[in-house]
Amino acid sequence: MLTLPGAPALSDFRTARLLASIRAREAGVQALRSQFIHFVQTRRELTADERRVLDALLTYGPKL
């Protein structure tokens, strides 16, 4: 099983809003980050070409 990091799960605006909400309850929280994680089950090891295609398909959104 491949575990591949993805793009941020929340926009900067939503992250800031959520962080403010959390800080209202727990002032010690300094930062917040969300990220999509992709799990890919394959029957065999991917070839280099297949991996490039998979990486291209999973390249979206802003970089972390």
Biopython code that builds the backbone (N, CA, C, O; Angstrom):
import numpy as np
from Bio.PDB.StructureBuilder import StructureBuilder

atoms = [
    (1, "MET", "N", (0.847, -1.171, 0.000)),
    (1, "MET", "CA", (0.000, 0.000, 0.000)),
    (1, "MET", "C", (0.892, 1.233, 0.000)),
    (1, "MET", "O", (1.803, 1.365, 0.817)),
    (2, "LEU", "N", (0.610, 2.121, -0.925)),
    (2, "LEU", "CA", (1.315, 3.398, -0.979)),
    (2, "LEU", "C", (0.552, 4.420, -0.146)),
    (2, "LEU", "O", (-0.677, 4.466, -0.183)),
    (3, "THR", "N", (1.271, 5.223, 0.591)),
    (3, "THR", "CA", (0.686, 6.332, 1.343)),
    (3, "THR", "C", (1.314, 7.603, 0.804)),
    (3, "THR", "O", (2.515, 7.827, 0.951)),
    (4, "LEU", "N", (0.485, 8.437, 0.175)),
    (4, "LEU", "CA", (0.991, 9.618, -0.515)),
    (4, "LEU", "C", (0.351, 10.883, 0.049)),
    (4, "LEU", "O", (-0.873, 10.966, 0.151)),
    (5, "PRO", "N", (1.172, 11.870, 0.416)),
    (5, "PRO", "CA", (0.611, 13.125, 0.915)),
    (5, "PRO", "C", (-0.059, 13.901, -0.206)),
    (5, "PRO", "O", (0.386, 13.860, -1.353)),
    (6, "GLY", "N", (-1.120, 14.599, 0.126)),
    (6, "GLY", "CA", (-1.844, 15.404, -0.853)),
    (6, "GLY", "C", (-1.774, 16.880, -0.512)),
    (6, "GLY", "O", (-0.928, 17.322, 0.265)),
    (7, "ALA", "N", (-2.667, 17.612, -1.103)),
    (7, "ALA", "CA", (-2.745, 19.058, -0.917)),
    (7, "ALA", "C", (-3.364, 19.382, 0.448)),
    (7, "ALA", "O", (-3.904, 18.500, 1.116)),
    (8, "PRO", "N", (-3.279, 20.644, 0.852)),
    (8, "PRO", "CA", (-3.957, 21.052, 2.088)),
    (8, "PRO", "C", (-5.455, 20.754, 2.003)),
    (8, "PRO", "O", (-6.072, 20.943, 0.955)),
    (9, "ALA", "N", (-6.028, 20.291, 3.100)),
    (9, "ALA", "CA", (-7.449, 19.949, 3.119)),
    (9, "ALA", "C", (-8.334, 21.180, 3.307)),
    (9, "ALA", "O", (-9.512, 21.158, 2.950)),
    (10, "LEU", "N", (-7.775, 22.246, 3.861)),
    (10, "LEU", "CA", (-8.530, 23.476, 4.086)),
    (10, "LEU", "C", (-7.813, 24.658, 3.448)),
    (10, "LEU", "O", (-6.585, 24.680, 3.368)),
    (11, "SER", "N", (-8.577, 25.628, 3.001)),
    (11, "SER", "CA", (-7.989, 26.862, 2.473)),
    (11, "SER", "C", (-7.351, 27.637, 3.629)),
    (11, "SER", "O", (-7.625, 27.359, 4.796)),
    (12, "ASP", "N", (-6.502, 28.607, 3.298)),
    (12, "ASP", "CA", (-5.886, 29.440, 4.335)),
    (12, "ASP", "C", (-6.958, 30.128, 5.176)),
    (12, "ASP", "O", (-6.835, 30.219, 6.397)),
    (13, "PHE", "N", (-8.008, 30.613, 4.514)),
    (13, "PHE", "CA", (-9.096, 31.289, 5.220)),
    (13, "PHE", "C", (-9.767, 30.351, 6.224)),
    (13, "PHE", "O", (-9.970, 30.718, 7.382)),
    (14, "ARG", "N", (-10.104, 29.159, 5.786)),
    (14, "ARG", "CA", (-10.780, 28.207, 6.681)),
    (14, "ARG", "C", (-9.857, 27.743, 7.812)),
    (14, "ARG", "O", (-10.302, 27.541, 8.942)),
    (15, "THR", "N", (-8.582, 27.578, 7.499)),
    (15, "THR", "CA", (-7.626, 27.193, 8.536)),
    (15, "THR", "C", (-7.536, 28.277, 9.601)),
    (15, "THR", "O", (-7.555, 27.978, 10.795)),
    (16, "ALA", "N", (-7.439, 29.539, 9.175)),
    (16, "ALA", "CA", (-7.361, 30.653, 10.123)),
    (16, "ALA", "C", (-8.629, 30.733, 10.969)),
    (16, "ALA", "O", (-8.563, 30.972, 12.175)),
    (17, "ARG", "N", (-9.766, 30.535, 10.340)),
    (17, "ARG", "CA", (-11.044, 30.583, 11.060)),
    (17, "ARG", "C", (-11.148, 29.451, 12.089)),
    (17, "ARG", "O", (-11.591, 29.664, 13.218)),
    (18, "LEU", "N", (-10.737, 28.262, 11.687)),
    (18, "LEU", "CA", (-10.766, 27.122, 12.601)),
    (18, "LEU", "C", (-9.772, 27.317, 13.742)),
    (18, "LEU", "O", (-10.080, 27.009, 14.893)),
    (19, "LEU", "N", (-8.595, 27.823, 13.430)),
    (19, "LEU", "CA", (-7.588, 28.068, 14.462)),
    (19, "LEU", "C", (-8.105, 29.078, 15.483)),
    (19, "LEU", "O", (-7.909, 28.895, 16.684)),
    (20, "ALA", "N", (-8.755, 30.132, 15.023)),
    (20, "ALA", "CA", (-9.322, 31.124, 15.944)),
    (20, "ALA", "C", (-10.376, 30.483, 16.841)),
    (20, "ALA", "O", (-10.442, 30.775, 18.035)),
    (21, "SER", "N", (-11.188, 29.623, 16.272)),
    (21, "SER", "CA", (-12.224, 28.938, 17.048)),
    (21, "SER", "C", (-11.608, 28.011, 18.097)),
    (21, "SER", "O", (-12.080, 27.953, 19.233)),
    (22, "ILE", "N", (-10.574, 27.301, 17.721)),
    (22, "ILE", "CA", (-9.903, 26.397, 18.661)),
    (22, "ILE", "C", (-9.212, 27.198, 19.758)),
    (22, "ILE", "O", (-9.280, 26.828, 20.930)),
    (23, "ARG", "N", (-8.548, 28.290, 19.390)),
    (23, "ARG", "CA", (-7.857, 29.126, 20.379)),
    (23, "ARG", "C", (-8.829, 29.741, 21.381)),
    (23, "ARG", "O", (-8.452, 29.998, 22.524)),
    (24, "ALA", "N", (-10.061, 29.978, 20.972)),
    (24, "ALA", "CA", (-11.062, 30.510, 21.901)),
    (24, "ALA", "C", (-11.340, 29.511, 23.022)),
    (24, "ALA", "O", (-11.741, 29.902, 24.118)),
    (25, "ARG", "N", (-11.132, 28.242, 22.754)),
    (25, "ARG", "CA", (-11.362, 27.189, 23.752)),
    (25, "ARG", "C", (-10.068, 26.728, 24.426)),
    (25, "ARG", "O", (-10.067, 26.325, 25.589)),
    (26, "GLU", "N", (-8.972, 26.796, 23.676)),
    (26, "GLU", "CA", (-7.672, 26.323, 24.172)),
    (26, "GLU", "C", (-6.590, 27.277, 23.682)),
    (26, "GLU", "O", (-6.072, 27.128, 22.576)),
    (27, "ALA", "N", (-6.257, 28.252, 24.510)),
    (27, "ALA", "CA", (-5.349, 29.335, 24.108)),
    (27, "ALA", "C", (-3.938, 28.852, 23.768)),
    (27, "ALA", "O", (-3.206, 29.551, 23.067)),
    (28, "GLY", "N", (-3.551, 27.692, 24.242)),
    (28, "GLY", "CA", (-2.199, 27.203, 24.015)),
    (28, "GLY", "C", (-1.929, 26.682, 22.612)),
    (28, "GLY", "O", (-0.778, 26.416, 22.264)),
    (29, "VAL", "N", (-2.963, 26.534, 21.809)),
    (29, "VAL", "CA", (-2.776, 26.022, 20.446)),
    (29, "VAL", "C", (-2.081, 27.095, 19.613)),
    (29, "VAL", "O", (-2.549, 28.232, 19.538)),
    (30, "GLN", "N", (-0.973, 26.733, 18.995)),
    (30, "GLN", "CA", (-0.172, 27.688, 18.234)),
    (30, "GLN", "C", (-0.406, 27.624, 16.734)),
    (30, "GLN", "O", (-0.322, 28.645, 16.051)),
    (31, "ALA", "N", (-0.699, 26.444, 16.216)),
    (31, "ALA", "CA", (-0.810, 26.288, 14.761)),
    (31, "ALA", "C", (-1.761, 25.142, 14.440)),
    (31, "ALA", "O", (-2.088, 24.309, 15.285)),
    (32, "LEU", "N", (-2.186, 25.139, 13.195)),
    (32, "LEU", "CA", (-3.106, 24.115, 12.716)),
    (32, "LEU", "C", (-2.763, 23.821, 11.267)),
    (32, "LEU", "O", (-2.502, 24.735, 10.484)),
    (33, "ARG", "N", (-2.764, 22.553, 10.915)),
    (33, "ARG", "CA", (-2.492, 22.158, 9.532)),
    (33, "ARG", "C", (-3.379, 20.975, 9.184)),
    (33, "ARG", "O", (-3.566, 20.065, 9.992)),
    (34, "SER", "N", (-3.915, 20.994, 7.992)),
    (34, "SER", "CA", (-4.722, 19.872, 7.516)),
    (34, "SER", "C", (-4.193, 19.454, 6.151)),
    (34, "SER", "O", (-3.719, 20.282, 5.373)),
    (35, "GLN", "N", (-4.279, 18.175, 5.878)),
    (35, "GLN", "CA", (-3.720, 17.672, 4.627)),
    (35, "GLN", "C", (-4.457, 16.409, 4.209)),
    (35, "GLN", "O", (-4.777, 15.556, 5.037)),
    (36, "PHE", "N", (-4.721, 16.304, 2.908)),
    (36, "PHE", "CA", (-5.270, 15.059, 2.382)),
    (36, "PHE", "C", (-4.157, 14.017, 2.328)),
    (36, "PHE", "O", (-3.009, 14.338, 2.020)),
    (37, "ILE", "N", (-4.502, 12.786, 2.624)),
    (37, "ILE", "CA", (-3.576, 11.661, 2.500)),
    (37, "ILE", "C", (-4.249, 10.646, 1.578)),
    (37, "ILE", "O", (-5.422, 10.316, 1.757)),
    (38, "HIS", "N", (-3.501, 10.158, 0.596)),
    (38, "HIS", "CA", (-4.033, 9.190, -0.362)),
    (38, "HIS", "C", (-3.424, 7.821, -0.081)),
    (38, "HIS", "O", (-2.211, 7.684, 0.077)),
    (39, "PHE", "N", (-4.281, 6.822, -0.023)),
    (39, "PHE", "CA", (-3.838, 5.437, 0.156)),
    (39, "PHE", "C", (-4.134, 4.699, -1.140)),
    (39, "PHE", "O", (-5.273, 4.673, -1.606)),
    (40, "VAL", "N", (-3.100, 4.102, -1.717)),
    (40, "VAL", "CA", (-3.236, 3.433, -3.011)),
    (40, "VAL", "C", (-2.836, 1.969, -2.847)),
    (40, "VAL", "O", (-1.684, 1.651, -2.551)),
    (41, "GLN", "N", (-3.807, 1.096, -3.046)),
    (41, "GLN", "CA", (-3.547, -0.346, -2.976)),
    (41, "GLN", "C", (-3.292, -0.852, -4.393)),
    (41, "GLN", "O", (-4.136, -0.692, -5.274)),
    (42, "THR", "N", (-2.145, -1.456, -4.608)),
    (42, "THR", "CA", (-1.812, -1.996, -5.923)),
    (42, "THR", "C", (-1.579, -3.500, -5.802)),
    (42, "THR", "O", (-1.241, -4.011, -4.734)),
    (43, "ARG", "N", (-1.763, -4.176, -6.898)),
    (43, "ARG", "CA", (-1.536, -5.631, -6.902)),
    (43, "ARG", "C", (-0.062, -5.967, -7.094)),
    (43, "ARG", "O", (0.394, -7.070, -6.795)),
    (44, "ARG", "N", (0.664, -4.976, -7.604)),
    (44, "ARG", "CA", (2.100, -5.167, -7.839)),
    (44, "ARG", "C", (2.777, -3.807, -7.717)),
    (44, "ARG", "O", (2.115, -2.772, -7.639)),
    (45, "GLU", "N", (4.086, -3.827, -7.703)),
    (45, "GLU", "CA", (4.823, -2.571, -7.661)),
    (45, "GLU", "C", (4.609, -1.822, -8.973)),
    (45, "GLU", "O", (4.639, -2.419, -10.049)),
    (46, "LEU", "N", (4.395, -0.518, -8.876)),
    (46, "LEU", "CA", (4.168, 0.287, -10.077)),
    (46, "LEU", "C", (5.464, 0.494, -10.846)),
    (46, "LEU", "O", (6.544, 0.588, -10.262)),
    (47, "THR", "N", (5.338, 0.562, -12.156)),
    (47, "THR", "CA", (6.495, 0.921, -12.976)),
    (47, "THR", "C", (6.751, 2.412, -12.793)),
    (47, "THR", "O", (5.916, 3.134, -12.248)),
    (48, "ALA", "N", (7.899, 2.859, -13.249)),
    (48, "ALA", "CA", (8.231, 4.284, -13.152)),
    (48, "ALA", "C", (7.205, 5.130, -13.902)),
    (48, "ALA", "O", (6.804, 6.188, -13.419)),
    (49, "ASP", "N", (6.780, 4.672, -15.077)),
    (49, "ASP", "CA", (5.772, 5.413, -15.851)),
    (49, "ASP", "C", (4.438, 5.459, -15.116)),
    (49, "ASP", "O", (3.791, 6.505, -15.077)),
    (50, "GLU", "N", (4.026, 4.351, -14.538)),
    (50, "GLU", "CA", (2.764, 4.322, -13.790)),
    (50, "GLU", "C", (2.824, 5.244, -12.569)),
    (50, "GLU", "O", (1.852, 5.924, -12.240)),
    (51, "ARG", "N", (3.960, 5.252, -11.921)),
    (51, "ARG", "CA", (4.116, 6.125, -10.743)),
    (51, "ARG", "C", (4.066, 7.596, -11.148)),
    (51, "ARG", "O", (3.487, 8.415, -10.434)),
    (52, "ARG", "N", (4.666, 7.936, -12.286)),
    (52, "ARG", "CA", (4.606, 9.323, -12.771)),
    (52, "ARG", "C", (3.167, 9.727, -13.059)),
    (52, "ARG", "O", (2.758, 10.842, -12.733)),
    (53, "VAL", "N", (2.394, 8.827, -13.670)),
    (53, "VAL", "CA", (0.980, 9.113, -13.955)),
    (53, "VAL", "C", (0.218, 9.302, -12.643)),
    (53, "VAL", "O", (-0.556, 10.249, -12.505)),
    (54, "LEU", "N", (0.433, 8.415, -11.691)),
    (54, "LEU", "CA", (-0.238, 8.529, -10.397)),
    (54, "LEU", "C", (0.126, 9.845, -9.714)),
    (54, "LEU", "O", (-0.750, 10.546, -9.206)),
    (55, "ASP", "N", (1.399, 10.176, -9.702)),
    (55, "ASP", "CA", (1.833, 11.440, -9.097)),
    (55, "ASP", "C", (1.184, 12.634, -9.788)),
    (55, "ASP", "O", (0.782, 13.590, -9.125)),
    (56, "ALA", "N", (1.081, 12.586, -11.109)),
    (56, "ALA", "CA", (0.452, 13.684, -11.853)),
    (56, "ALA", "C", (-1.031, 13.800, -11.495)),
    (56, "ALA", "O", (-1.546, 14.906, -11.332)),
    (57, "LEU", "N", (-1.709, 12.671, -11.373)),
    (57, "LEU", "CA", (-3.129, 12.683, -11.010)),
    (57, "LEU", "C", (-3.356, 13.252, -9.610)),
    (57, "LEU", "O", (-4.377, 13.886, -9.349)),
    (58, "LEU", "N", (-2.411, 13.023, -8.728)),
    (58, "LEU", "CA", (-2.567, 13.461, -7.345)),
    (58, "LEU", "C", (-1.893, 14.797, -7.063)),
    (58, "LEU", "O", (-1.773, 15.196, -5.904)),
    (59, "THR", "N", (-1.456, 15.487, -8.102)),
    (59, "THR", "CA", (-0.871, 16.813, -7.941)),
    (59, "THR", "C", (-1.955, 17.839, -8.231)),
    (59, "THR", "O", (-2.348, 18.034, -9.381)),
    (60, "TYR", "N", (-2.427, 18.484, -7.192)),
    (60, "TYR", "CA", (-3.514, 19.451, -7.309)),
    (60, "TYR", "C", (-3.423, 20.406, -6.121)),
    (60, "TYR", "O", (-2.779, 20.100, -5.117)),
    (61, "GLY", "N", (-4.046, 21.518, -6.236)),
    (61, "GLY", "CA", (-4.114, 22.475, -5.134)),
    (61, "GLY", "C", (-2.767, 23.071, -4.795)),
    (61, "GLY", "O", (-1.763, 22.760, -5.436)),
    (62, "PRO", "N", (-2.740, 23.929, -3.787)),
    (62, "PRO", "CA", (-1.486, 24.573, -3.379)),
    (62, "PRO", "C", (-0.553, 23.580, -2.692)),
    (62, "PRO", "O", (-0.991, 22.572, -2.139)),
    (63, "LYS", "N", (0.713, 23.880, -2.738)),
    (63, "LYS", "CA", (1.714, 23.036, -2.081)),
    (63, "LYS", "C", (1.760, 23.368, -0.595)),
    (63, "LYS", "O", (1.486, 24.499, -0.192)),
    (64, "LEU", "N", (2.109, 22.373, 0.211)),
    (64, "LEU", "CA", (2.275, 22.605, 1.648)),
    (64, "LEU", "C", (3.654, 23.109, 1.932)),
    (64, "LEU", "O", (3.992, 23.366, 3.088)),
]
sb = StructureBuilder()
sb.init_structure("model")
sb.init_model(0)
sb.init_chain("A")
sb.init_seg("    ")
for serial, (resi, resn, name, xyz) in enumerate(atoms, 1):
    if name == "N":
        sb.init_residue(resn, " ", resi, " ")
    sb.init_atom(name, np.array(xyz, "f"), 0.0, 1.0, " ", f" {name:<3s}", serial, name[0])
structure = sb.get_structure()
